[in-house]
Amino acid sequence: MPFAELFRVVLIAACILLPVVPARADETSFVLDEQLFPPTGDGFSFEGKKDTPLDERLFVLPWVTLEKDTEADILRRFGKARSIPGLERFAYCYEEAGSGVVAVLSGFRGDVVQVMLADSAQRLTDARLCARVPEGTFTTTTAAGLRLGMSRDEAVRLLGAPMLETPSRLYSGQTLKIPMDPESREHYSRLQPNFTDDDAWFYEERTIIVRLDKGRVYSFTLCRVTST
């Protein structure tokens, strides 16, 4: 597999996998984001799959900003919640009173990079993980119109053809190669003695998982991770 494609697959996996297991500095261990839900039995592989162009507004929710909000922001905004511990990792679950909507916000190094929304805590394997928040806390529609309750066909029209589709999931992902600004180039050249122009790029991975029940969206996960 070419390096660029391997890098893309690894980044997609980083978004799809929820980082909640302790790891050594030289070893990364993950638990599937899907572990929050009962097993589906769906099998899949991302090897050889093509990117899905994804509008930045798909990742915009009024109550969280991925890669900008921090763990401290989440705890201050929504209150104390149980986090599954891990090295430089966190994952907080909140259930909205009245609607029963659930949000799980997760990340690493203190930054929120992933949010999962579901229409009910009963969808989860263990709803006891969720702290309660007032009704009206969570808007369940992104700025681009991805929302809980929409049909599978509506989701595909909005997102485009998925990178991968199983009977109960739609997987979409895109890797953007972004040139470093002069300040970043200077910063990384100091850190890496052998830094060259070929290294002067950021890679932003955008990933969306849509979960379906009887042709309707009951949950989706949004993830944005930028790395060098």
LOVEX-264047 format. One record per residue (C-alpha): residue number from 1; residue in one letter; chain; x, y, z. Coordinates in nm, 2 decimals, padded with zeros to 4 digits. Each point is the difference from the previous one (the first is absolute). Example, Ala and Ser with C-alpha at 12.3 -4.5 7.8 and 13.67 -1.06 7.14 Angstrom:
dodren nr 1 | rest A | kette A | c1 01.23 | c2 -00.45 | c3 00.78
dodren nr 2 | rest S | kette A | c1 00.14 | c2 00.34 | c3 -00.07
***
This chain:
dodren nr 1 | rest M | kette A | c1 00.00 | c2 00.00 | c3 00.00
dodren nr 2 | rest P | kette A | c1 00.15 | c2 00.35 | c3 -00.09
dodren nr 3 | rest F | kette A | c1 00.10 | c2 00.21 | c3 00.30
dodren nr 4 | rest A | kette A | c1 -00.26 | c2 00.27 | c3 -00.07
dodren nr 5 | rest E | kette A | c1 -00.28 | c2 -00.25 | c3 00.00
dodren nr 6 | rest L | kette A | c1 00.13 | c2 -00.18 | c3 00.31
dodren nr 7 | rest F | kette A | c1 00.02 | c2 00.34 | c3 00.18
dodren nr 8 | rest R | kette A | c1 -00.36 | c2 00.07 | c3 -00.10
dodren nr 9 | rest V | kette A | c1 -00.12 | c2 -00.34 | c3 00.13
dodren nr 10 | rest V | kette A | c1 00.18 | c2 00.06 | c3 00.33
dodren nr 11 | rest L | kette A | c1 -00.16 | c2 00.34 | c3 00.04
dodren nr 12 | rest I | kette A | c1 -00.34 | c2 -00.13 | c3 -00.08
dodren nr 13 | rest A | kette A | c1 00.05 | c2 -00.27 | c3 00.26
dodren nr 14 | rest A | kette A | c1 00.11 | c2 00.26 | c3 00.25
dodren nr 15 | rest C | kette A | c1 -00.34 | c2 00.18 | c3 -00.04
dodren nr 16 | rest I | kette A | c1 -00.21 | c2 -00.31 | c3 -00.01
dodren nr 17 | rest L | kette A | c1 00.17 | c2 -00.15 | c3 00.30
dodren nr 18 | rest L | kette A | c1 -00.08 | c2 00.16 | c3 00.33
dodren nr 19 | rest P | kette A | c1 00.33 | c2 00.04 | c3 00.20
dodren nr 20 | rest V | kette A | c1 -00.08 | c2 -00.11 | c3 00.35
dodren nr 21 | rest V | kette A | c1 00.25 | c2 -00.27 | c3 00.09
dodren nr 22 | rest P | kette A | c1 00.33 | c2 00.09 | c3 00.18
dodren nr 23 | rest A | kette A | c1 00.31 | c2 -00.03 | c3 -00.22
dodren nr 24 | rest R | kette A | c1 00.37 | c2 00.04 | c3 00.03
dodren nr 25 | rest A | kette A | c1 00.16 | c2 00.29 | c3 -00.18
dodren nr 26 | rest D | kette A | c1 00.12 | c2 -00.23 | c3 -00.28
dodren nr 27 | rest E | kette A | c1 -00.33 | c2 -00.20 | c3 -00.03
dodren nr 28 | rest T | kette A | c1 -00.35 | c2 00.11 | c3 -00.08
dodren nr 29 | rest S | kette A | c1 -00.29 | c2 -00.21 | c3 00.11
dodren nr 30 | rest F | kette A | c1 -00.36 | c2 00.08 | c3 -00.10
dodren nr 31 | rest V | kette A | c1 -00.35 | c2 -00.12 | c3 00.08
dodren nr 32 | rest L | kette A | c1 -00.25 | c2 00.02 | c3 -00.29
dodren nr 33 | rest D | kette A | c1 -00.24 | c2 00.29 | c3 00.00
dodren nr 34 | rest E | kette A | c1 -00.25 | c2 -00.27 | c3 -00.09
dodren nr 35 | rest Q | kette A | c1 00.06 | c2 -00.16 | c3 00.34
dodren nr 36 | rest L | kette A | c1 -00.24 | c2 00.26 | c3 00.13
dodren nr 37 | rest F | kette A | c1 -00.27 | c2 -00.18 | c3 -00.19
dodren nr 38 | rest P | kette A | c1 -00.12 | c2 -00.36 | c3 -00.02
dodren nr 39 | rest P | kette A | c1 00.19 | c2 -00.20 | c3 -00.26
dodren nr 40 | rest T | kette A | c1 -00.14 | c2 00.00 | c3 -00.36
dodren nr 41 | rest G | kette A | c1 00.21 | c2 -00.28 | c3 -00.15
dodren nr 42 | rest D | kette A | c1 00.08 | c2 00.22 | c3 -00.29
dodren nr 43 | rest G | kette A | c1 00.34 | c2 -00.06 | c3 -00.15
dodren nr 44 | rest F | kette A | c1 00.20 | c2 00.26 | c3 -00.19
dodren nr 45 | rest S | kette A | c1 00.34 | c2 00.11 | c3 -00.13
dodren nr 46 | rest F | kette A | c1 00.11 | c2 00.35 | c3 -00.11
dodren nr 47 | rest E | kette A | c1 00.28 | c2 -00.12 | c3 -00.22
dodren nr 48 | rest G | kette A | c1 -00.03 | c2 00.13 | c3 -00.35
dodren nr 49 | rest K | kette A | c1 -00.30 | c2 00.23 | c3 00.08
dodren nr 50 | rest K | kette A | c1 -00.02 | c2 00.35 | c3 -00.14
dodren nr 51 | rest D | kette A | c1 -00.03 | c2 00.32 | c3 00.19
dodren nr 52 | rest T | kette A | c1 -00.34 | c2 00.16 | c3 00.04
dodren nr 53 | rest P | kette A | c1 00.01 | c2 00.38 | c3 -00.03
dodren nr 54 | rest L | kette A | c1 -00.15 | c2 00.13 | c3 00.32
dodren nr 55 | rest D | kette A | c1 -00.13 | c2 00.36 | c3 00.05
dodren nr 56 | rest E | kette A | c1 00.16 | c2 00.16 | c3 00.31
dodren nr 57 | rest R | kette A | c1 -00.35 | c2 00.11 | c3 00.12
dodren nr 58 | rest L | kette A | c1 -00.08 | c2 -00.37 | c3 00.05
dodren nr 59 | rest F | kette A | c1 00.23 | c2 00.02 | c3 00.31
dodren nr 60 | rest V | kette A | c1 -00.15 | c2 00.31 | c3 00.14
dodren nr 61 | rest L | kette A | c1 -00.24 | c2 -00.02 | c3 00.30
dodren nr 62 | rest P | kette A | c1 -00.09 | c2 00.31 | c3 00.21
dodren nr 63 | rest W | kette A | c1 00.10 | c2 -00.16 | c3 00.33
dodren nr 64 | rest V | kette A | c1 00.35 | c2 -00.14 | c3 -00.08
dodren nr 65 | rest T | kette A | c1 00.29 | c2 00.09 | c3 -00.23
dodren nr 66 | rest L | kette A | c1 00.22 | c2 -00.29 | c3 -00.10
dodren nr 67 | rest E | kette A | c1 00.37 | c2 00.05 | c3 00.04
dodren nr 68 | rest K | kette A | c1 -00.06 | c2 00.33 | c3 00.18
dodren nr 69 | rest D | kette A | c1 -00.20 | c2 -00.09 | c3 00.31
dodren nr 70 | rest T | kette A | c1 00.19 | c2 -00.17 | c3 00.28
dodren nr 71 | rest E | kette A | c1 -00.07 | c2 -00.25 | c3 00.26
dodren nr 72 | rest A | kette A | c1 -00.03 | c2 00.28 | c3 00.25
dodren nr 73 | rest D | kette A | c1 -00.25 | c2 00.18 | c3 -00.22
dodren nr 74 | rest I | kette A | c1 -00.22 | c2 -00.31 | c3 -00.01
dodren nr 75 | rest L | kette A | c1 00.00 | c2 -00.05 | c3 00.37
dodren nr 76 | rest R | kette A | c1 -00.08 | c2 00.37 | c3 00.06
dodren nr 77 | rest R | kette A | c1 -00.27 | c2 00.01 | c3 -00.26
dodren nr 78 | rest F | kette A | c1 -00.19 | c2 -00.32 | c3 00.07
dodren nr 79 | rest G | kette A | c1 00.11 | c2 -00.09 | c3 00.35
dodren nr 80 | rest K | kette A | c1 00.19 | c2 -00.29 | c3 00.16
dodren nr 81 | rest A | kette A | c1 -00.03 | c2 -00.34 | c3 -00.16
dodren nr 82 | rest R | kette A | c1 00.18 | c2 -00.33 | c3 00.02
dodren nr 83 | rest S | kette A | c1 00.29 | c2 -00.04 | c3 -00.24
dodren nr 84 | rest I | kette A | c1 00.14 | c2 -00.34 | c3 -00.11
dodren nr 85 | rest P | kette A | c1 00.36 | c2 00.06 | c3 00.09
dodren nr 86 | rest G | kette A | c1 00.30 | c2 -00.02 | c3 -00.23
dodren nr 87 | rest L | kette A | c1 00.33 | c2 00.17 | c3 -00.06
dodren nr 88 | rest E | kette A | c1 -00.07 | c2 00.36 | c3 -00.12
dodren nr 89 | rest R | kette A | c1 -00.35 | c2 -00.12 | c3 -00.10
dodren nr 90 | rest F | kette A | c1 -00.35 | c2 00.07 | c3 00.11
dodren nr 91 | rest A | kette A | c1 -00.36 | c2 -00.09 | c3 -00.09
dodren nr 92 | rest Y | kette A | c1 -00.30 | c2 00.16 | c3 00.17
dodren nr 93 | rest C | kette A | c1 -00.36 | c2 -00.11 | c3 -00.05
dodren nr 94 | rest Y | kette A | c1 -00.30 | c2 00.22 | c3 00.06
dodren nr 95 | rest E | kette A | c1 -00.38 | c2 -00.08 | c3 -00.02
dodren nr 96 | rest E | kette A | c1 -00.24 | c2 00.28 | c3 -00.06
dodren nr 97 | rest A | kette A | c1 -00.31 | c2 00.01 | c3 00.22
dodren nr 98 | rest G | kette A | c1 -00.33 | c2 -00.02 | c3 -00.18
dodren nr 99 | rest S | kette A | c1 00.12 | c2 -00.10 | c3 -00.35
dodren nr 100 | rest G | kette A | c1 00.24 | c2 -00.27 | c3 00.12
dodren nr 101 | rest V | kette A | c1 00.26 | c2 00.11 | c3 -00.26
dodren nr 102 | rest V | kette A | c1 00.35 | c2 -00.11 | c3 00.09
dodren nr 103 | rest A | kette A | c1 00.33 | c2 00.16 | c3 -00.09
dodren nr 104 | rest V | kette A | c1 00.34 | c2 -00.15 | c3 00.05
dodren nr 105 | rest L | kette A | c1 00.29 | c2 00.25 | c3 -00.03
dodren nr 106 | rest S | kette A | c1 00.35 | c2 -00.14 | c3 -00.02
dodren nr 107 | rest G | kette A | c1 00.36 | c2 00.09 | c3 -00.08
dodren nr 108 | rest F | kette A | c1 00.36 | c2 -00.01 | c3 00.10
dodren nr 109 | rest R | kette A | c1 00.28 | c2 00.24 | c3 00.11
dodren nr 110 | rest G | kette A | c1 -00.29 | c2 00.21 | c3 00.15
dodren nr 111 | rest D | kette A | c1 -00.17 | c2 00.08 | c3 -00.33
dodren nr 112 | rest V | kette A | c1 -00.34 | c2 -00.11 | c3 -00.11
dodren nr 113 | rest V | kette A | c1 00.03 | c2 -00.18 | c3 -00.34
dodren nr 114 | rest Q | kette A | c1 -00.32 | c2 -00.21 | c3 -00.01
dodren nr 115 | rest V | kette A | c1 -00.36 | c2 00.02 | c3 00.09
dodren nr 116 | rest M | kette A | c1 -00.27 | c2 -00.27 | c3 -00.02
dodren nr 117 | rest L | kette A | c1 -00.37 | c2 00.07 | c3 00.01
dodren nr 118 | rest A | kette A | c1 -00.27 | c2 -00.26 | c3 00.05
dodren nr 119 | rest D | kette A | c1 -00.38 | c2 00.03 | c3 00.03
dodren nr 120 | rest S | kette A | c1 -00.02 | c2 -00.20 | c3 00.33
dodren nr 121 | rest A | kette A | c1 00.23 | c2 -00.13 | c3 00.27
dodren nr 122 | rest Q | kette A | c1 -00.18 | c2 -00.34 | c3 -00.05
dodren nr 123 | rest R | kette A | c1 00.20 | c2 -00.03 | c3 -00.32
dodren nr 124 | rest L | kette A | c1 00.32 | c2 -00.03 | c3 00.21
dodren nr 125 | rest T | kette A | c1 00.15 | c2 -00.31 | c3 00.15
dodren nr 126 | rest D | kette A | c1 00.02 | c2 00.17 | c3 00.34
dodren nr 127 | rest A | kette A | c1 -00.22 | c2 00.30 | c3 00.05
dodren nr 128 | rest R | kette A | c1 00.13 | c2 00.04 | c3 00.35
dodren nr 129 | rest L | kette A | c1 00.30 | c2 00.18 | c3 -00.14
dodren nr 130 | rest C | kette A | c1 -00.20 | c2 00.31 | c3 -00.08
dodren nr 131 | rest A | kette A | c1 -00.04 | c2 00.30 | c3 00.23
dodren nr 132 | rest R | kette A | c1 -00.33 | c2 00.20 | c3 -00.03
dodren nr 133 | rest V | kette A | c1 -00.02 | c2 00.35 | c3 -00.15
dodren nr 134 | rest P | kette A | c1 -00.31 | c2 00.22 | c3 -00.04
dodren nr 135 | rest E | kette A | c1 -00.24 | c2 -00.03 | c3 -00.29
dodren nr 136 | rest G | kette A | c1 00.10 | c2 00.22 | c3 -00.29
dodren nr 137 | rest T | kette A | c1 00.37 | c2 -00.04 | c3 00.05
dodren nr 138 | rest F | kette A | c1 00.07 | c2 -00.18 | c3 -00.33
dodren nr 139 | rest T | kette A | c1 -00.10 | c2 00.11 | c3 -00.35
dodren nr 140 | rest T | kette A | c1 00.00 | c2 -00.32 | c3 -00.20
dodren nr 141 | rest T | kette A | c1 00.06 | c2 00.15 | c3 -00.35
dodren nr 142 | rest T | kette A | c1 00.33 | c2 00.12 | c3 -00.13
dodren nr 143 | rest A | kette A | c1 00.04 | c2 00.32 | c3 -00.19
dodren nr 144 | rest A | kette A | c1 -00.01 | c2 -00.19 | c3 -00.33
dodren nr 145 | rest G | kette A | c1 -00.32 | c2 -00.18 | c3 00.09
dodren nr 146 | rest L | kette A | c1 00.11 | c2 -00.35 | c3 00.12
dodren nr 147 | rest R | kette A | c1 -00.25 | c2 -00.09 | c3 00.27
dodren nr 148 | rest L | kette A | c1 -00.14 | c2 -00.28 | c3 00.21
dodren nr 149 | rest G | kette A | c1 -00.32 | c2 -00.15 | c3 -00.15
dodren nr 150 | rest M | kette A | c1 00.08 | c2 00.07 | c3 -00.36
dodren nr 151 | rest S | kette A | c1 -00.03 | c2 -00.29 | c3 -00.25
dodren nr 152 | rest R | kette A | c1 00.29 | c2 -00.19 | c3 -00.14
dodren nr 153 | rest D | kette A | c1 -00.06 | c2 00.15 | c3 -00.35
dodren nr 154 | rest E | kette A | c1 -00.01 | c2 00.35 | c3 00.14
dodren nr 155 | rest A | kette A | c1 00.33 | c2 -00.06 | c3 00.17
dodren nr 156 | rest V | kette A | c1 00.16 | c2 -00.13 | c3 -00.32
dodren nr 157 | rest R | kette A | c1 -00.13 | c2 00.30 | c3 -00.19
dodren nr 158 | rest L | kette A | c1 00.16 | c2 00.23 | c3 00.25
dodren nr 159 | rest L | kette A | c1 00.33 | c2 -00.19 | c3 00.05
dodren nr 160 | rest G | kette A | c1 00.04 | c2 -00.15 | c3 -00.34
dodren nr 161 | rest A | kette A | c1 00.08 | c2 -00.36 | c3 -00.07
dodren nr 162 | rest P | kette A | c1 00.15 | c2 -00.15 | c3 00.31
dodren nr 163 | rest M | kette A | c1 00.36 | c2 -00.13 | c3 00.01
dodren nr 164 | rest L | kette A | c1 -00.16 | c2 -00.32 | c3 00.14
dodren nr 165 | rest E | kette A | c1 -00.35 | c2 -00.12 | c3 00.07
dodren nr 166 | rest T | kette A | c1 -00.12 | c2 -00.29 | c3 00.21
dodren nr 167 | rest P | kette A | c1 -00.36 | c2 -00.10 | c3 00.08
dodren nr 168 | rest S | kette A | c1 00.00 | c2 00.23 | c3 00.30
dodren nr 169 | rest R | kette A | c1 00.28 | c2 00.25 | c3 -00.05
dodren nr 170 | rest L | kette A | c1 00.12 | c2 00.26 | c3 -00.25
dodren nr 171 | rest Y | kette A | c1 00.37 | c2 00.09 | c3 00.02
dodren nr 172 | rest S | kette A | c1 00.14 | c2 00.32 | c3 -00.16
dodren nr 173 | rest G | kette A | c1 00.35 | c2 00.14 | c3 00.03
dodren nr 174 | rest Q | kette A | c1 00.23 | c2 00.25 | c3 -00.16
dodren nr 175 | rest T | kette A | c1 00.36 | c2 00.10 | c3 00.05
dodren nr 176 | rest L | kette A | c1 00.10 | c2 00.35 | c3 -00.08
dodren nr 177 | rest K | kette A | c1 00.37 | c2 00.09 | c3 -00.06
dodren nr 178 | rest I | kette A | c1 00.05 | c2 00.36 | c3 00.12
dodren nr 179 | rest P | kette A | c1 00.33 | c2 00.19 | c3 -00.04
dodren nr 180 | rest M | kette A | c1 00.16 | c2 00.13 | c3 00.31
dodren nr 181 | rest D | kette A | c1 00.01 | c2 00.37 | c3 00.06
dodren nr 182 | rest P | kette A | c1 00.34 | c2 00.16 | c3 00.05
dodren nr 183 | rest E | kette A | c1 -00.02 | c2 00.00 | c3 00.38
dodren nr 184 | rest S | kette A | c1 -00.08 | c2 -00.37 | c3 00.01
dodren nr 185 | rest R | kette A | c1 00.28 | c2 -00.08 | c3 -00.25
dodren nr 186 | rest E | kette A | c1 00.24 | c2 00.18 | c3 00.23
dodren nr 187 | rest H | kette A | c1 -00.13 | c2 -00.17 | c3 00.31
dodren nr 188 | rest Y | kette A | c1 00.02 | c2 -00.36 | c3 -00.15
dodren nr 189 | rest S | kette A | c1 00.34 | c2 00.07 | c3 -00.16
dodren nr 190 | rest R | kette A | c1 00.14 | c2 00.07 | c3 00.34
dodren nr 191 | rest L | kette A | c1 -00.15 | c2 -00.32 | c3 00.14
dodren nr 192 | rest Q | kette A | c1 00.12 | c2 -00.22 | c3 -00.30
dodren nr 193 | rest P | kette A | c1 00.36 | c2 00.06 | c3 -00.11
dodren nr 194 | rest N | kette A | c1 -00.07 | c2 -00.18 | c3 -00.33
dodren nr 195 | rest F | kette A | c1 -00.32 | c2 00.19 | c3 -00.08
dodren nr 196 | rest T | kette A | c1 -00.06 | c2 00.07 | c3 -00.37
dodren nr 197 | rest D | kette A | c1 -00.26 | c2 00.15 | c3 -00.23
dodren nr 198 | rest D | kette A | c1 -00.16 | c2 -00.35 | c3 -00.03
dodren nr 199 | rest D | kette A | c1 -00.07 | c2 00.01 | c3 00.37
dodren nr 200 | rest A | kette A | c1 -00.16 | c2 00.35 | c3 00.00
dodren nr 201 | rest W | kette A | c1 -00.36 | c2 -00.13 | c3 00.00
dodren nr 202 | rest F | kette A | c1 -00.28 | c2 -00.05 | c3 00.24
dodren nr 203 | rest Y | kette A | c1 -00.25 | c2 -00.29 | c3 -00.06
dodren nr 204 | rest E | kette A | c1 -00.36 | c2 00.06 | c3 00.11
dodren nr 205 | rest E | kette A | c1 -00.20 | c2 -00.32 | c3 00.03
dodren nr 206 | rest R | kette A | c1 -00.38 | c2 00.05 | c3 -00.02
dodren nr 207 | rest T | kette A | c1 -00.21 | c2 -00.31 | c3 00.08
dodren nr 208 | rest I | kette A | c1 -00.38 | c2 -00.05 | c3 00.04
dodren nr 209 | rest I | kette A | c1 -00.17 | c2 -00.32 | c3 00.11
dodren nr 210 | rest V | kette A | c1 -00.38 | c2 -00.01 | c3 -00.05
dodren nr 211 | rest R | kette A | c1 -00.19 | c2 -00.28 | c3 00.19
dodren nr 212 | rest L | kette A | c1 -00.33 | c2 -00.12 | c3 -00.14
dodren nr 213 | rest D | kette A | c1 -00.30 | c2 -00.18 | c3 00.14
dodren nr 214 | rest K | kette A | c1 -00.28 | c2 -00.09 | c3 -00.25
dodren nr 215 | rest G | kette A | c1 00.14 | c2 00.25 | c3 -00.25
dodren nr 216 | rest R | kette A | c1 00.01 | c2 00.29 | c3 00.25
dodren nr 217 | rest V | kette A | c1 00.30 | c2 00.17 | c3 00.16
dodren nr 218 | rest Y | kette A | c1 00.00 | c2 -00.06 | c3 00.37
dodren nr 219 | rest S | kette A | c1 00.36 | c2 00.10 | c3 00.06
dodren nr 220 | rest F | kette A | c1 00.30 | c2 00.16 | c3 -00.16
dodren nr 221 | rest T | kette A | c1 00.36 | c2 00.06 | c3 00.09
dodren nr 222 | rest L | kette A | c1 00.20 | c2 00.30 | c3 -00.12
dodren nr 223 | rest C | kette A | c1 00.38 | c2 00.00 | c3 00.03
dodren nr 224 | rest R | kette A | c1 00.27 | c2 00.25 | c3 -00.10
dodren nr 225 | rest V | kette A | c1 00.37 | c2 -00.07 | c3 00.06
dodren nr 226 | rest T | kette A | c1 00.29 | c2 00.21 | c3 -00.13
dodren nr 227 | rest S | kette A | c1 00.35 | c2 -00.13 | c3 00.01
dodren nr 228 | rest T | kette A | c1 00.34 | c2 00.04 | c3 -00.17
***
